[in-house]
Amino acid sequence: MADNRRSSTRHAVTLAGKIAIFGNTYDCTIVNLSLGGAQIAASAKQPMGTRCNIAFKVPTLEHDIEVGATVRWSDDKSVGIQFDGLRARDVWGLNEYFKQLSAG
């Protein structure tokens, strides 16, 4: 039985981003996105509870979304992060982007 405690709908995406973790910034690819967090393709596991910052762009906003986050799970192929909280304009932009994904 799946343990699904997510409060936001997840969307399959392919978005370029930058993640800052342990004082280093890396290019990353977001493969799954919601208002609550993201799944990032990764080549190494990250410790659960690790703090990070992520920045990425969606076509419905002119500015990058930049948000603090916490690693909630990790394996050899991806890392799941939970956002600390998005700004209102970022929530609006993501919701508009998700509408486009659903329509397309």
C-alpha positions in Angstrom: 0.0 0.0 0.0 1.4 3.4 -1.0 2.1 5.9 1.7 0.9 9.1 0.0 1.0 12.1 2.4 1.4 14.8 -0.2 -0.9 17.7 0.0 -0.3 19.0 -3.5 -0.9 17.4 -6.9 2.4 16.3 -8.6 3.1 17.1 -12.2 5.7 15.4 -14.5 8.0 18.1 -15.9 11.5 18.6 -17.3 12.8 21.9 -15.9 16.4 23.1 -15.6 17.3 24.4 -12.2 20.1 25.1 -9.8 20.3 23.5 -6.4 22.6 24.8 -3.6 23.5 22.1 -1.1 26.3 21.9 1.4 27.6 25.3 0.1 27.9 24.2 -3.5 25.6 25.0 -6.4 24.8 22.4 -9.0 22.8 22.4 -12.2 19.8 20.0 -11.8 16.8 18.7 -13.7 13.4 18.8 -12.0 11.3 15.8 -13.1 8.3 16.2 -10.8 6.9 19.4 -9.4 4.1 20.4 -7.0 3.3 23.4 -4.8 4.8 21.5 -2.0 8.1 20.3 -3.4 10.0 18.7 -6.3 11.8 15.5 -7.4 15.2 16.2 -8.8 17.3 13.8 -11.0 20.5 13.1 -9.1 23.5 10.9 -9.3 24.1 10.6 -5.5 22.1 10.1 -2.4 21.6 13.0 -0.1 21.0 12.7 3.7 17.4 13.1 4.8 16.8 16.4 6.5 19.5 18.2 4.6 18.8 21.9 3.9 19.1 23.2 0.4 18.0 26.1 -1.9 16.6 25.6 -5.4 16.0 28.1 -8.2 14.2 27.3 -11.4 12.1 29.0 -14.1 8.6 28.3 -15.4 7.2 29.9 -18.6 4.4 31.7 -16.7 6.8 33.9 -14.7 9.4 36.4 -15.7 11.5 35.8 -12.6 13.1 32.6 -11.2 11.4 30.8 -8.4 13.9 30.6 -5.5 12.9 28.7 -2.4 14.5 27.0 0.5 13.8 23.3 1.0 14.5 20.1 2.9 15.5 16.7 1.6 12.7 14.3 2.4 13.9 11.2 0.6 16.8 10.2 -1.7 18.1 7.3 -3.7 20.8 6.8 -6.3 18.7 8.3 -9.1 16.7 11.2 -7.5 16.1 13.4 -4.5 12.8 14.5 -3.2 12.6 17.9 -1.6 9.9 19.7 0.4 9.7 23.5 -0.1 9.8 25.7 2.9 7.0 27.9 1.4 6.5 29.7 -1.8 5.8 33.4 -2.3 2.2 34.2 -3.4 3.4 35.3 -6.9 5.3 32.0 -7.3 2.2 30.0 -6.3 0.2 31.9 -8.9 2.8 31.3 -11.6 3.1 27.6 -10.8 -0.7 27.2 -10.8 -0.9 28.8 -14.2 2.0 26.6 -15.4 0.1 23.5 -14.1 -3.0 24.6 -16.0 -0.9 24.7 -19.2 0.5 21.2 -18.6 -3.0 19.8 -18.0 -4.4 21.5 -21.2 -1.5 20.4 -23.4 
